[in-house]
């Protein structure tokens, strides 16, 4: 009997298996990936240096789906367009988000987005320190919104403990994704007008 | 030989074990909890109805640590104080966040926070539909910021692919938690001034 052919491995194949594992279970391990790919754990290390590098490959894979070039219009339109793209890409794999935020950003391709945001804020007149905080603010809002987009159709169940103000608010709620989309649009308007108000020229 | 004493179980003990499991691995399973607690899976079902109820117990446990009563001052000060409390509580267990957002909010105690936010926005003059979106906007920003607070000391590694605007921004960055705290303060100022700008009286 011929030996079974050696299973083909590549960083891309390992990254896809890791994304699948996180989508299903919330995390991945090297032995778990080896089992999923039906290879020995040691074989993985011929292609990746370990867990941290796989996280960066996963980040690069998601970031590669974000169009950072089609920027036209004002700095604030650019920021809103980037945020919208970024949210869409991350909402497909919400369980990756805590892994990404737990690791230092090293993927070169990830800087495509952050470079574009930094350029937009700098063009808008923000100082470097404000630019860093503005990027973090947009980042936090987008990651939270990506989780919200992946939320169940009914995000809050009403009950006797709900007060009148919250009851009235819930009565206006459509189902996801319409509710999440409308909230994201509202939130981006809030963020942009709040950011504009931080600029010296706004006073 | 006497039989070993029956292991004591309660919803609280099961909830703590589930939080430990998510902190360590990103998720929990009923068989995994049974193994962690050295009981048979069937014993768990004498105390909890299943996975969804455990998620609500975990949410209730974290929400119980949030002080929603000490509200004084304007609606915007109340919102900022609630957001700050909420972020602090969630940052201790960042990997719970995607589990929470993936399940409908049912825990009565969780509505303490949402009721307080709804009351603040209603007091501020927001219509019910805007109140719902404003709550979601604050929620998304806070959850993203809790993940950011749990980020590594160095969130971005600089490299040749970093453009000048991002390089200047990174040069101003302190380490966590100072960087994350400063970004959260900046973001809350942005959100509040952006929310104020949505009110009809602002125009």
Interface residues (C-beta under 8 A of the other chain):
Chain A: X22 X25 X26 X27 X94 X95 X97 X98 X99 X101 X102 X103 X104 X105 X106 X108 X111 X112 X114 X115 X117 X118 X119 X121 X122 X128 X129 X130 X131 X132 X133 X134 X135 X136 X137 X139 X140 X141 X142 X143 X144 X145 X147 X148 X150 X151 X152 X154 X155 X156 X157 X159 X161 X162 X163 X165 X166 X168 X169 X170 X171 X172 X173 X179 X180 X182 X183 X184 X186 X187 X189 X190 X191 X192 X193 X194 X195 X197 X198
Chain B: X22 X25 X26 X27 X94 X95 X97 X98 X99 X101 X102 X103 X104 X105 X106 X108 X111 X112 X114 X115 X117 X118 X119 X121 X122 X128 X129 X130 X131 X132 X133 X134 X135 X136 X137 X139 X140 X141 X142 X143 X144 X145 X147 X148 X150 X151 X152 X154 X155 X156 X157 X159 X161 X162 X163 X165 X166 X168 X169 X170 X171 X172 X173 X179 X180 X182 X183 X184 X186 X187 X189 X190 X191 X192 X193 X194 X195 X197 X198
